[in-house]
Amino acid sequence: MITLKSKREIDKMKESGALLADVHKQLRTFIKPGITSWDIEVFVRHYIESHGGIPAQIGFEDYEYATCCSINDEICHGFPRKKILKDGDLIKVDMCIDLNGAISDSCWAYSVGKATDETKHLMEVTKKALYLGIEQAQVGNRVGDIGHAIQTYVESEGYSVVRDFIAHGIGTTIHEEPFFAHYGEPGKGLRLKEGMTITIEPMVNAGLWQMEMEPNGWTAKTRDGSLSCQYEHSLAITKEGPVILTSQGEEGSY
């Protein structure tokens, strides 16, 4: 069931999203060669809790951590661990925050130390794909318009869009309807309505889109070992256009 949010509910989600965005801003300087993704997990959990939030991923479908930390060819849902991050690694940090009953969800990609040209380009394409998708999140458009904008741009750059993981509604729970893909045909799928709150979170592979699962049952990796990148925002559909709820203050106007 899709729930349409009131302005008050959206404002609460924006407060939650502001805290989440602040965590990501802190990670820009925290992430460096020599630390581990477990260090990131500890930092994030403490930061959220010390600012009145709850790390909402802990316990969600029995997941044990505040973060998903996916490194290099890991697409998503990587477990934080004590493996040392080295110069040139690409890490994606995904987290959800419950602040006074309002959930926010955002993933950001970080280069550890100095990024290679290949990694920089993949990051730039993935981030632009996210915002091209957000531009299509207009009242009256369909979810296929979002997926089509993302897919056509990503493939024009020689990359591929992961098809096994999807975007979703969000609000008082992490996952709610609607669920939709980051590829597709324009004019197809569910029509967007004012008051919907959703995530858009393209996962882009430098090689093929196919994936394989790790034995832990959570972590997905590229089947061909290529790099994978992800960016994600939570947003509200309004009559004035999409409103990014997890804004880091760099996005411009949509």
Legacy VTK file of the C-alpha trace (Angstrom):
# vtk DataFile Version 3.0
C-alpha trace
ASCII
DATASET POLYDATA
POINTS 254 float
0.000 0.000 0.000
1.321 3.449 -0.958
0.999 6.105 1.724
0.845 9.783 0.736
2.606 11.950 3.292
1.410 15.248 4.722
3.636 18.337 4.812
4.210 17.674 8.521
5.344 14.113 7.828
7.619 15.266 5.025
9.120 17.931 7.280
9.915 15.231 9.871
11.544 13.102 7.190
13.575 16.135 6.119
14.890 16.488 9.687
15.886 12.827 9.664
17.472 13.296 6.254
19.431 16.311 7.424
21.058 14.216 10.152
21.861 11.486 7.650
23.371 14.008 5.228
25.485 15.387 8.066
26.886 11.911 8.740
27.916 11.633 5.096
29.577 15.038 5.250
31.615 13.845 8.246
32.684 10.743 6.328
34.288 12.857 3.607
37.225 13.552 5.904
36.947 10.449 8.087
37.484 7.959 5.250
41.161 7.612 4.380
43.728 4.879 3.701
44.568 2.794 6.773
41.153 2.733 8.423
38.681 -0.148 8.153
35.005 -0.284 7.265
34.475 -1.394 10.869
35.904 1.978 11.935
33.256 3.587 9.695
30.541 1.467 11.312
31.583 2.512 14.827
31.849 6.184 13.850
28.465 6.254 12.107
26.609 4.459 14.882
28.032 6.756 17.552
27.321 9.883 15.508
23.696 8.918 14.853
22.969 7.919 18.437
24.725 10.943 19.942
22.482 13.191 17.831
19.244 11.560 18.938
18.779 9.159 16.056
18.442 5.401 15.778
20.491 3.402 13.229
17.413 1.925 11.543
19.194 -0.840 9.623
20.117 -2.687 12.823
17.610 -5.501 13.166
15.909 -4.793 9.821
15.326 -8.236 8.306
17.921 -9.452 10.850
20.686 -7.210 9.500
23.199 -6.579 12.304
24.908 -3.294 11.427
24.246 0.441 11.219
25.906 0.622 7.799
26.368 -1.306 4.610
29.974 -0.779 3.506
30.516 -2.164 0.005
34.047 -2.058 -1.388
35.174 -2.031 -5.053
33.317 -4.874 -6.849
30.765 -5.236 -4.049
27.504 -3.783 -5.344
25.615 -3.431 -2.088
24.990 -4.768 1.434
28.660 -5.257 2.256
29.265 -6.048 5.915
31.528 -3.625 7.827
34.714 -5.493 8.730
38.314 -5.097 9.851
39.968 -5.254 6.438
42.262 -2.256 5.936
41.142 0.208 3.258
43.929 1.101 0.846
44.632 4.019 -1.451
42.396 3.869 -4.535
39.616 1.739 -3.039
36.017 2.709 -3.805
33.644 2.336 -0.856
29.887 2.868 -0.817
28.374 3.638 2.599
24.615 3.091 2.855
22.630 3.853 6.008
19.133 4.546 7.320
18.201 6.774 10.251
15.060 6.797 12.386
14.668 10.232 13.940
11.496 10.630 15.990
9.721 7.997 13.908
10.728 9.369 10.490
13.055 7.260 8.326
15.691 8.527 5.892
17.906 6.453 3.595
20.962 7.487 1.609
24.085 5.927 0.131
27.195 7.828 -0.887
30.353 6.677 -2.635
33.828 7.647 -1.445
37.246 7.252 -2.959
39.799 6.143 -0.388
42.784 8.408 -0.887
43.567 9.187 -4.536
41.054 7.801 -7.030
42.073 6.449 -10.416
40.643 8.111 -13.528
38.469 5.012 -14.037
36.998 5.305 -10.547
36.451 9.070 -10.850
34.517 8.653 -14.077
32.361 5.846 -12.702
31.538 7.977 -9.651
30.692 11.008 -11.788
28.420 8.998 -14.101
26.628 7.312 -11.211
26.011 10.573 -9.395
24.737 12.277 -12.558
22.465 9.281 -13.213
20.934 9.752 -9.758
20.108 13.397 -10.456
18.778 12.650 -13.943
16.420 10.202 -12.255
15.436 12.795 -9.655
14.604 15.289 -12.424
11.956 12.833 -13.651
10.335 12.460 -10.204
7.523 14.845 -11.063
3.808 14.650 -10.266
2.145 12.903 -13.213
5.282 11.171 -14.489
5.662 7.409 -14.209
8.380 5.363 -12.540
9.469 4.176 -15.989
10.480 7.758 -16.763
12.944 7.628 -13.851
14.391 4.279 -14.871
14.645 5.233 -18.530
16.536 8.456 -17.781
19.034 6.575 -15.624
19.497 3.608 -17.963
19.936 5.558 -21.204
22.550 7.862 -19.706
24.505 5.100 -17.943
24.582 2.894 -21.040
25.613 5.845 -23.230
28.731 6.037 -21.038
29.516 2.341 -21.584
28.403 1.198 -18.131
25.494 -0.951 -16.960
22.673 -0.580 -14.434
22.235 -3.336 -11.844
18.806 -4.943 -12.305
18.515 -7.115 -9.208
18.017 -4.279 -6.702
15.348 -1.621 -6.861
14.198 1.723 -5.510
11.397 1.886 -2.977
9.000 3.985 -0.996
10.061 5.140 2.462
8.443 6.793 5.471
7.816 5.217 8.855
9.464 2.017 7.580
12.576 1.542 5.435
10.816 -0.277 2.606
7.278 0.465 1.485
5.511 0.659 -1.857
6.139 1.631 -4.574
9.028 -0.561 -5.690
10.578 0.202 -9.088
13.663 -0.411 -11.219
16.427 1.911 -12.367
15.861 0.899 -15.992
12.764 0.753 -18.140
10.566 2.450 -20.694
9.276 6.017 -20.493
5.568 6.384 -19.843
5.345 2.947 -18.222
4.662 1.895 -14.652
3.082 3.529 -11.642
2.165 7.213 -11.915
3.792 9.505 -9.342
1.508 11.453 -7.022
1.987 14.403 -4.703
2.907 13.204 -1.213
4.811 10.088 -2.258
8.216 9.667 -0.593
10.695 7.435 -2.387
14.348 6.589 -2.789
16.280 6.659 -6.034
19.493 4.652 -5.776
21.130 3.563 -9.041
23.862 0.960 -8.770
26.169 1.207 -11.764
28.769 -1.348 -12.832
31.823 -0.592 -14.934
31.274 -3.949 -16.650
28.266 -6.244 -16.952
25.147 -5.714 -14.825
24.945 -9.330 -13.642
25.734 -10.065 -9.998
26.413 -12.937 -7.637
25.732 -13.306 -3.928
28.319 -13.895 -1.237
27.797 -16.871 1.123
26.634 -14.456 3.862
23.360 -14.101 1.970
23.528 -10.294 1.944
26.492 -8.989 -0.034
26.131 -8.741 -3.812
29.202 -8.522 -6.063
29.673 -7.957 -9.780
29.879 -11.282 -11.565
32.780 -10.128 -13.760
34.739 -8.483 -10.926
34.262 -4.967 -12.291
33.930 -1.887 -10.095
30.473 -0.900 -8.884
29.236 2.456 -7.632
26.046 3.711 -5.965
24.505 7.008 -4.899
21.108 7.332 -3.237
18.776 10.038 -1.992
15.392 9.972 -0.302
12.952 12.464 -1.805
9.377 13.715 -1.682
7.138 14.189 -4.709
5.545 17.641 -4.510
3.590 19.823 -6.928
6.611 22.165 -7.007
8.870 19.281 -8.062
10.992 16.687 -6.270
12.385 17.687 -2.877
15.570 15.905 -1.806
15.201 14.941 1.856
18.797 13.805 2.332
20.384 16.827 0.659
24.033 17.604 1.312
23.550 21.145 0.058
25.314 20.621 -3.266
22.532 19.472 -5.526
21.091 22.697 -6.851
17.387 23.114 -7.492
14.985 20.513 -8.816
LINES 1 255
254 0 1 2 3 4 5 6 7 8 9 10 11 12 13 14 15 16 17 18 19 20 21 22 23 24 25 26 27 28 29 30 31 32 33 34 35 36 37 38 39 40 41 42 43 44 45 46 47 48 49 50 51 52 53 54 55 56 57 58 59 60 61 62 63 64 65 66 67 68 69 70 71 72 73 74 75 76 77 78 79 80 81 82 83 84 85 86 87 88 89 90 91 92 93 94 95 96 97 98 99 100 101 102 103 104 105 106 107 108 109 110 111 112 113 114 115 116 117 118 119 120 121 122 123 124 125 126 127 128 129 130 131 132 133 134 135 136 137 138 139 140 141 142 143 144 145 146 147 148 149 150 151 152 153 154 155 156 157 158 159 160 161 162 163 164 165 166 167 168 169 170 171 172 173 174 175 176 177 178 179 180 181 182 183 184 185 186 187 188 189 190 191 192 193 194 195 196 197 198 199 200 201 202 203 204 205 206 207 208 209 210 211 212 213 214 215 216 217 218 219 220 221 222 223 224 225 226 227 228 229 230 231 232 233 234 235 236 237 238 239 240 241 242 243 244 245 246 247 248 249 250 251 252 253
